Amino acid sequence: MKLAIIGAPSSAGARALGQEKGPASLREAKLIEGLREAGHEVKDYGDTEFFHFAPDLQNPKAQNKHSVLKVCRFVADKVERALRDGFHPILVGGDCTIAIGSLTGIVNVFPNIGLLYFDADADLNTPETTTTGILDGMVMAHVIGNGVKELSHLAKRYPILREENIAIFGLNRESGYVDPVEIEFLENSPIAQFSVKAIRDSGVESVAREALRTLESKVDRIFVHFDIDVITADDMPAVDVPHSNGLTYDEAARALKIFVKSDHFIGIEVTEFNADKDPDKQLATRLSELVTSAFR
């Protein structure tokens, strides 16, 4: 493949400092070298502008929304340029809000896409339902047309994606971080859901292929959003909110490999890595190896 590395060093949509250092950490952990060793052509498109989290008292229900909007615009521009150059974008975050920019850039070039949301959380809160105002927890809501107007209307079309073209893989209700309002929404939504329990009951490869099939029949291309808090805290503690009862490192690696090998695969973003929680850089190295193994 022709792969475009795009860094998004921002924690503007997060709840703490540290994720803005994720792109630098994964570059230092030889992510690019690993992808090249796997036989791919890799072009580095550099990083978007740097933003870090700070409490936003002026916008308590949508903290740092102006910075998040700037980041998403930068990300969308780089993704669109990479696609028009013939590359598959590989985004390194940064917090989950970069997905709004990634998907904007993609649908502006390839309208008929699906989203494989590889994440422990649903991220379906809005400024009306949030208890924290952290935009990290509202990503999917904006993608399907809710929330802050400037973010949900960022692409050339509205909504950015239809619910029926989205599948959540690794949903972890047992962690306690999926809110009742999100659960209620999902019960009435065509968004496909593949929980940790379903993965354990049927096996990760089987459920990963099922998740792909639900999208491949409807879309031309599939983008993978990979939030590393889908991995259980014992295996990957370098996140803002570690989740218990998640997938193991090995399960996540096996699923990711299946997603990347799909004929519909168009790109991936890796989000939520908090470098401040990885002082010896071992977790960055492990994450880099996980990602590169999917491309071998």
Helices and strands as residue ranges (DSSP letters): E 2-8, G 19-21, H 22-28, H 31-37, E 41-47, H 65-84, E 88-93, H 98-107, E 113-118, G 135-138, H 139-143, H 149-152, G 163-165, E 166-171, G 173-175, H 180-187, E 192-195, H 196-202, H 204-216, E 221-227, G 228-230, H 249-261, E 265-271, G 275-277, H 282-294
